[in-house]
Amino acid sequence: MPKTEFESSIEFVADINEQKDCLMSQDPTQDNPGALWFNIDLPKGHQFKAGDRVRVIVEKIG
């Protein structure tokens, strides 16, 4: 199954609403076509914070 994987640091955690937050890491210039970034909503209680290093895995399952 097709899969993409990369590691990055969380730039900031946005408070979306009472149920979820959004972890964000973005290329600040958008000039690097090879840069990968993410915005991922997670349920509250995840314990991630800005500066944490994470691995993002996207995998097709169907």
LUMGU-528402 format. One record per residue: x, y, z of N, C-alpha, C in turn. Coordinates in steps of 0.02 Angstrom, whole numbers, padded with zeros to 5 digits. Layout:
REM LUMGU-528402
     n.xx     n.yy     n.zz    ca.xx    ca.yy    ca.zz     c.xx     c.yy     c.zz
        X        Y        Z        X        Y        Z        X        Y        Z
...
END
This chain:
REM LUMGU-528402
     n.xx     n.yy     n.zz    ca.xx    ca.yy    ca.zz     c.xx     c.yy     c.zz
    00042   -00059    00000    00000    00000    00000    00044    00063    00000
    00026    00114   -00039    00067    00175   -00041    00073    00208    00028
    00133    00233    00042    00146    00261    00108    00195    00319    00102
    00184    00372    00140    00230    00428    00146    00245    00437    00220
    00309    00450    00235    00329    00459    00304    00382    00513    00308
    00376    00559    00358    00427    00609    00369    00426    00631    00442
    00480    00660    00465    00486    00685    00533    00490    00761    00532
    00460    00792    00582    00460    00865    00586    00446    00886    00658
    00459    00949    00674    00443    00976    00739    00376    01012    00737
    00338    01007    00790    00275    01044    00795    00293    01118    00806
    00267    01161    00763    00279    01233    00772    00234    01263    00825
    00170    01245    00822    00123    01268    00872    00061    01224    00875
    00026    01229    00930   -00036    01191    00940   -00093    01243    00945
   -00141    01238    00900   -00197    01285    00899   -00257    01254    00936
   -00290    01294    00976   -00351    01275    01011   -00409    01285    00963
   -00437    01230    00937   -00491    01235    00888   -00559    01245    00922
   -00575    01201    00969   -00637    01206    01007   -00630    01165    01071
   -00685    01152    01106   -00681    01117    01170   -00664    01042    01161
   -00666    01017    01100   -00654    00946    01088   -00588    00930    01054
   -00558    00979    01018   -00497    00963    00980   -00449    01021    00975
   -00387    01003    00961   -00333    01050    00946   -00305    01033    00877
   -00264    01077    00851   -00232    01065    00786   -00157    01072    00794
   -00120    01018    00779   -00047    01020    00779   -00025    01047    00711
    00022    01095    00712    00041    01126    00649    00116    01132    00641
    00138    01119    00580    00207    01132    00559    00203    01151    00486
    00227    01210    00469    00222    01234    00401    00289    01263    00378
    00304    01255    00314    00362    01287    00285    00349    01362    00285
    00388    01402    00322    00372    01473    00328    00379    01513    00263
    00416    01487    00216    00427    01526    00154    00388    01499    00095
    00370    01436    00098    00337    01402    00042    00380    01402   -00021
    00444    01421   -00014    00490    01424   -00071    00525    01358   -00084
    00524    01313   -00036    00558    01249   -00043    00507    01197   -00066
    00509    01178   -00130    00459    01130   -00155    00466    01061   -00124
    00521    01047   -00090    00530    00982   -00058    00508    00980    00014
    00489    01038    00042    00470    01041    00112    00401    01010    00122
    00396    00968    00173    00332    00938    00191    00309    00967    00257
    00245    00981    00263    00217    01009    00324    00149    00980    00338
    00122    00994    00398    00059    00962    00417    00017    01008    00460
   -00048    00998    00457   -00098    01025    00503   -00143    00965    00520
   -00141    00943    00582   -00177    00882    00600   -00220    00896    00662
   -00284    00886    00656   -00329    00893    00714   -00325    00830    00757
   -00321    00840    00823   -00320    00785    00871   -00369    00801    00928
   -00397    00749    00959   -00440    00760    01017   -00399    00791    01074
   -00431    00832    01115   -00398    00861    01174   -00369    00804    01217
   -00318    00820    01256   -00287    00770    01299   -00228    00736    01267
   -00206    00758    01208   -00152    00726    01170   -00083    00736    01201
   -00071    00788    01239   -00008    00803    01274    00050    00824    01228
    00037    00840    01164    00089    00866    01120    00097    00941    01133
    00158    00967    01122    00170    01038    01131    00218    01063    01077
    00220    01127    01066    00266    01157    01018    00337    01135    01035
    00374    01118    00983    00443    01095    00991    00451    01020    00992
    00396    00983    01007    00400    00910    01006    00415    00887    00935
    00458    00837    00928    00473    00809    00863    00425    00750    00853
    00394    00746    00794    00345    00693    00779    00360    00661    00711
    00335    00602    00703    00338    00568    00639    00267    00566    00610
    00259    00587    00548    00195    00587    00514    00196    00531    00464
    00148    00486    00469    00141    00429    00422    00072    00432    00391
    00071    00432    00325    00008    00430    00288    00010    00367    00246
   -00040    00324    00256   -00041    00259    00224   -00110    00244    00197
   -00113    00221    00136   -00177    00202    00106   -00197    00134    00134
   -00258    00128    00157   -00280    00065    00187   -00339    00033    00151
   -00353    00054    00092   -00409    00024    00057   -00397    00014   -00015
END
